[in-house]
């Protein structure tokens, strides 16, 4: 009996709300000159949080309906293989550093050999001029000097090669670590999680979506105005929104966008006569300060009507004065 009473009360509340909205629409059927009315739905900018690299989902930390802020971790991808690649690249860097140290030691050794070969060549040249050494010995000393210089140049080239290997390994480590950061998915902006599209354990390709956010700082209503009305419309023009679910409130808005090409009104517009018109899409943006204050109650998909002022000189009637909770 109690549940039946509650059900009846709920039906009455819905009926009263619908009746109030219908009454309000009837009251506004005759708008003053300079205003136009259109039907629409509340929408919000959608942001998909998706994978940059394919992989297995380790965990999803955001639930549908949850509010998130920029930087909040919403999901993680299994990074076991990537972390192994990072360790291998770091080991390659250490190996290249050891090769550099060995190359430097070898250069020092080759420089000593060149110094010795040059000294022996000078002594041999002196001995040859005095008749104490043969020309053959002098040729051998010259050959030893040339060999020692060539070995020194080779050792110096090994230093350059080792340095290049270090730079390449360090760059690879940096790139892999940058990729590792992308295995942790964060919320790019403030918003409410609308859909959770994947679960832990699923394997997704690059671009696979994890969650969809609604940016509650970018909420608007799209309406469709006939050519004559759209032609008179100015960017920034004031508008008022009245929602079917809360017809007692009047929400401020402004014209942010007007389509550059006409189109047939989409099928979700309630009246068949309006759907047959060739119209321009107009985006009515709700102010950010209003959205910030009421973001806990903002919902998308709610139908309503919009009153748009197409004449800057027109005065808003008292019934359309802004009224918020």
Phi and psi in degrees as a GROMACS rama.xvg file:
@    title "Ramachandran Plot"
@    xaxis  label "Phi"
@    yaxis  label "Psi"
@TYPE xy
-63.7053  -45.2173  UNK-2
-63.589  -34.0106  UNK-3
-67.0238  -39.4029  UNK-4
-63.7398  -43.1046  UNK-5
-60.928  -41.6633  UNK-6
-62.5558  -43.3023  UNK-7
-63.3947  -42.1648  UNK-8
-62.055  -41.8925  UNK-9
-61.9229  -41.9626  UNK-10
-64.1102  -40.5903  UNK-11
-63.4199  -40.8478  UNK-12
-62.6697  -45.156  UNK-13
-62.0861  -42.0916  UNK-14
-64.8635  -40.4769  UNK-15
-64.461  -43.7003  UNK-16
-61.9202  -45.0781  UNK-17
-64.5107  -39.4845  UNK-18
-65.2691  -39.8727  UNK-19
-63.0857  -42.7907  UNK-20
-63.8853  -43.3787  UNK-21
-63.4339  -41.7775  UNK-22
-61.0522  -41.9654  UNK-23
-63.3158  -42.4277  UNK-24
-60.0952  -41.2095  UNK-25
-63.1523  -39.071  UNK-26
-65.3991  -29.4771  UNK-27
-97.5487  8.06726  UNK-28
-63.6445  -31.0018  UNK-29
-106.622  87.2629  UNK-30
-80.6584  151.131  UNK-31
-62.5575  162.035  UNK-32
-60.5684  144.817  UNK-33
95.7157  1.87753  UNK-34
-126.827  153.754  UNK-35
-141.065  146.752  UNK-36
-113.954  145.879  UNK-37
-149.88  156.845  UNK-38
-93.916  153.02  UNK-39
-169.16  -172.698  UNK-40
-135.511  147.47  UNK-41
-71.7198  129.284  UNK-42
-128.992  161.576  UNK-43
-137.054  151.524  UNK-44
-63.4945  128.78  UNK-45
-98.1422  139.473  UNK-46
-128.496  121.376  UNK-47
-92.0476  129.565  UNK-48
-96.8608  113.587  UNK-49
-130.317  167.162  UNK-50
-79.6427  136.447  UNK-51
-81.7009  -33.9325  UNK-52
-125.207  145.897  UNK-53
-67.4627  153.641  UNK-54
170.755  -179.228  UNK-55
-93.0802  133.672  UNK-56
-73.2288  124.061  UNK-57
-85.751  -44.2173  UNK-58
-159.726  151.233  UNK-59
-120.26  121.026  UNK-60
-103.568  -0.434407  UNK-61
-115.766  136.822  UNK-62
-109.202  158.628  UNK-63
-60.841  134.302  UNK-64
91.4446  -10.7585  UNK-65
-76.945  140.028  UNK-66
-86.4523  136.995  UNK-67
-129.177  157.348  UNK-68
-121.739  160.779  UNK-69
-55.6175  130.469  UNK-70
98.7402  -14.395  UNK-71
-65.6885  134.085  UNK-72
-76.7014  123.426  UNK-73
-108.804  -19.593  UNK-74
-165.664  159.255  UNK-75
-133.9  144.294  UNK-76
-106.367  143.051  UNK-77
-59.8448  121.672  UNK-78
-115.547  21.2937  UNK-79
-57.9352  -48.6112  UNK-80
-65.4795  -41.8139  UNK-81
-65.4349  -39.2669  UNK-82
-64.3393  -34.8578  UNK-83
-65.4622  -38.9524  UNK-84
-64.7203  -36.5895  UNK-85
-64.8284  -44.3019  UNK-86
-62.5683  -39.4358  UNK-87
-65.1462  -40.8185  UNK-88
-67.1899  -37.9454  UNK-89
-66.0421  -37.1885  UNK-90
-65.4687  -38.6951  UNK-91
-63.5476  -35.6658  UNK-92
-64.6818  -44.7135  UNK-93
-63.5282  -39.1291  UNK-94
-64.1119  -41.4438  UNK-95
-65.5859  -34.6833  UNK-96
-66.1134  -37.6054  UNK-97
-66.5482  -40.3194  UNK-98
-63.9504  -34.3552  UNK-99
-65.7913  -43.3591  UNK-100
-62.5587  -41.8965  UNK-101
-64.2533  -39.6505  UNK-102
-65.1227  -38.52  UNK-103
-65.8032  -40.3388  UNK-104
-64.4885  -39.4546  UNK-105
-67.0434  -36.4685  UNK-106
-61.9525  -42.2823  UNK-107
-61.5943  -39.8914  UNK-108
-65.6665  -44.1259  UNK-109
-67.1674  -35.1092  UNK-110
-62.9203  -38.3725  UNK-111
-64.2699  -40.9694  UNK-112
-64.8816  -38.7872  UNK-113
-64.7173  -43.3726  UNK-114
-59.8106  -44.3035  UNK-115
-65.0635  -43.6887  UNK-116
-63.2708  -39.6884  UNK-117
-67.5254  -38.2321  UNK-118
-65.9457  -43.4651  UNK-119
-64.827  -35.8553  UNK-120
-65.1859  -41.7021  UNK-121
-64.1846  -42.1651  UNK-122
-64.7009  -41.301  UNK-123
-64.9849  -40.0792  UNK-124
-61.2652  -38.2209  UNK-125
-65.6328  -43.1164  UNK-126
-66.0753  -34.7779  UNK-127
-66.5338  -41.1619  UNK-128
-65.0282  -26.1761  UNK-129
-93.2546  -4.03881  UNK-130
87.1504  12.5067  UNK-131
-99.0678  -0.431622  UNK-132
-141.939  153.303  UNK-133
-90.2441  163.867  UNK-134
-64.5902  -30.3538  UNK-135
-63.7646  -41.7384  UNK-136
-64.3644  -39.1866  UNK-137
-62.6136  -41.7653  UNK-138
-62.6717  -38.1431  UNK-139
-63.9182  -41.0653  UNK-140
-66.5874  -38.6269  UNK-141
-64.7839  -41.162  UNK-142
-63.0909  -39.7562  UNK-143
-64.1622  -38.3237  UNK-144
-65.5874  -44.684  UNK-145
-61.334  -42.1703  UNK-146
-64.2367  -41.7557  UNK-147
-65.1957  -40.4639  UNK-148
-65.747  -40.9396  UNK-149
-62.8491  -41.4849  UNK-150
-64.8656  -36.4974  UNK-151
-65.0476  -43.8957  UNK-152
-62.1627  -38.8013  UNK-153
-63.8699  -41.9555  UNK-154
-64.0576  -41.0587  UNK-155
-64.3065  -35.974  UNK-156
-65.0198  -33.9934  UNK-157
-65.5798  -33.6658  UNK-158
-63.1646  -46.832  UNK-159
-61.5195  -39.8115  UNK-160
-65.3665  -41.7963  UNK-161
-65.4379  -39.9003  UNK-162
-64.0725  -40.9891  UNK-163
-64.2736  -38.1202  UNK-164
-65.2415  -38.3301  UNK-165
-63.7849  -46.2605  UNK-166
-61.1431  -41.1816  UNK-167
-65.6779  -42.3155  UNK-168
-66.428  -42.1758  UNK-169
-64.4352  -38.9535  UNK-170
-64.3934  -38.9337  UNK-171
-65.7423  -42.0371  UNK-172
-60.8857  -44.7789  UNK-173
-61.5784  -42.4604  UNK-174
-65.0499  -42.6691  UNK-175
-65.7784  -39.4859  UNK-176
-67.9553  -35.2386  UNK-177
-63.7254  -40.8478  UNK-178
-65.2267  -36.6353  UNK-179
-61.086  -37.238  UNK-180
-61.4435  -32.7378  UNK-181
-75.3405  -7.9522  UNK-182
-79.8893  -9.71715  UNK-183
-106.964  113.474  UNK-184
-91.5919  128.611  UNK-185
-119.416  157.046  UNK-186
-70.9861  127.441  UNK-187
-79.1307  -16.2857  UNK-188
-162.584  172.786  UNK-189
-65.9719  142.16  UNK-190
173.895  177.083  UNK-191
-111.614  136.963  UNK-192
-70.1256  117.099  UNK-193
-89.0743  -46.4075  UNK-194
-132.87  140.332  UNK-195
-106.244  110.29  UNK-196
-98.7802  -6.55717  UNK-197
-146.27  160.081  UNK-198
-125.526  155.878  UNK-199
-54.5088  138.683  UNK-200
98.4804  -20.7387  UNK-201
-72.8573  145.773  UNK-202
-106.232  121.835  UNK-203
-117.952  150.059  UNK-204
-80.5097  168.339  UNK-205
-56.8564  134.594  UNK-206
91.9559  -5.57053  UNK-207
-63.7528  134.8  UNK-208
-86.0645  137.889  UNK-209
-100.904  -53.4109  UNK-210
-140.501  161.978  UNK-211
-120.296  127.726  UNK-212
-103.824  150.14  UNK-213
-106.203  121.15  UNK-214
-79.832  103.198  UNK-215
-79.4534  3.89422  UNK-216
-95.813  -0.0791338  UNK-217
-134.842  74.9339  UNK-218
-113.655  138.981  UNK-219
-154.334  173.458  UNK-220
-128.637  128.902  UNK-221
-91.428  126.865  UNK-222
-126.725  167.105  UNK-223
-127.174  117.503  UNK-224
-109.937  142.927  UNK-225
-59.3219  162.075  UNK-226
-56.3338  -44.2363  UNK-227
-61.8861  -43.0154  UNK-228
-72.1176  -41.8663  UNK-229
-64.2651  -32.8657  UNK-230
-66.5999  -26.9475  UNK-231
-89.4474  -7.45855  UNK-232
-79.0962  142.379  UNK-233
-111.53  147.818  UNK-234
-65.2909  136.308  UNK-235
88.3649  -1.93524  UNK-236
-60.0098  146.315  UNK-237
-77.4564  151.262  UNK-238
-146.501  163.847  UNK-239
-129.692  140.213  UNK-240
-117.215  134.763  UNK-241
-127.384  121.792  UNK-242
-95.2542  145.537  UNK-243
-61.6782  -32.7946  UNK-244
-80.3038  -12.4756  UNK-245
-150.464  65.0008  UNK-246
-70.2103  -9.13432  UNK-247
-78.1203  -9.56205  UNK-248
-109.648  149.656  UNK-249
-122.456  117.699  UNK-250
-101.301  131.008  UNK-251
-75.3957  151.28  UNK-252
-156.752  172.719  UNK-253
-147.198  156.182  UNK-254
-75.597  117.846  UNK-255
-105.352  -27.6688  UNK-256
-149.688  140.003  UNK-257
-130.076  125.895  UNK-258
-60.185  146.532  UNK-259
-84.0308  -12.84  UNK-260
-130.935  143.672  UNK-261
-76.009  157.049  UNK-262
-152.941  166.865  UNK-263
-76.6958  139.241  UNK-264
-60.2924  135.445  UNK-265
-63.7359  162.426  UNK-266
-69.1897  -19.0916  UNK-267
-74.355  -13.8555  UNK-268
-62.7329  136.236  UNK-269
-68.4441  -34.9464  UNK-270
-99.4381  138.396  UNK-271
-64.9724  -34.9107  UNK-272
-63.5913  -37.9297  UNK-273
-70.583  -34.4796  UNK-274
-66.572  -19.7122  UNK-275
-84.4981  -6.72938  UNK-276
-85.9257  152.97  UNK-277
-91.2331  119.443  UNK-278
-134.387  173.246  UNK-279
-113.686  135.958  UNK-280
-76.7298  132.472  UNK-281
-124.874  130.569  UNK-282
-100.783  121.544  UNK-283
-105.983  110.531  UNK-284
-91.3923  132.678  UNK-285
-83.0555  135.74  UNK-286
-57.2267  145.03  UNK-287
-62.9692  -36.4233  UNK-288
-66.5652  -33.111  UNK-289
-69.9554  -43.3486  UNK-290
-63.2332  -40.061  UNK-291
-62.26  -37.6791  UNK-292
-74.5761  -33.1742  UNK-293
-116.195  24.2802  UNK-294
-63.8058  -23.2613  UNK-295
-71.307  -17.009  UNK-296
-115.208  -1.14915  UNK-297
-69.538  130.437  UNK-298
-134.35  142.704  UNK-299
-94.5595  161.18  UNK-300
84.7916  -4.63532  UNK-301
-74.9248  125.05  UNK-302
-78.3663  159.183  UNK-303
-175.462  -169.511  UNK-304
-123.954  156.571  UNK-305
-124.23  135.862  UNK-306
-109.091  118.68  UNK-307
-112.542  132.262  UNK-308
-87.6227  112.322  UNK-309
-97.366  -8.94917  UNK-310
-118.194  117.643  UNK-311
-60.1708  -24.3574  UNK-312
-82.7133  -13.5501  UNK-313
-69.8506  139.287  UNK-314
-95.1835  135.801  UNK-315
-68.8049  131.376  UNK-316
-67.9908  157.475  UNK-317
-61.1451  -32.2216  UNK-318
-66.8916  -16.0681  UNK-319
-109.147  17.3347  UNK-320
-66.7547  143.228  UNK-321
-58.2758  131.201  UNK-322
-142.254  114.674  UNK-323
-121.51  160.697  UNK-324
